[in-house]
Amino acid sequence: MRRRGIATFVAFDDRNPTGITTGIVDDVGQPQLVSMWVDPALRRRGIGESLANAVVQWALEVGFERLSLWVSEDNRPAIRLYQRVGFQSTDRTDALRRGSDVRVRMWVRDLKAV
């Protein structure tokens, strides 16, 4: 069964948005965490972890067993964040976009163990 869907999560501090991320079901029917952003002035306060965990919950509720994401290989803060919330690196890499020298790596989280 091929599922579709999208879920966007926004974090707020009082009335101001502090971060955003989205979970999507890709073209082959697998969920991905995409477009994570946290206000640079508010990073390292758990906002990114909360947003990532919201996407994990969404994927679980939709019935998926695995969640993936792509992150730039040189984005150490993002990599540490994703490791803290249970993602593991894979061997799968690609260019960020056609003609780019920036490499991205796929990370996955097994949702069956949650």
Secondary structure, DSSP 8 states (H G I E B T S, - for coil): -----EEEEEEEETTEEEEEEEEEE-TTS-EEEEEEEE-GGG-SSSHHHHHHHHHHHHHHHHT-SEEEEEEETT-HHHHHHHHHTT-EEEEEEEESSTT---EEEEEEEESTT-
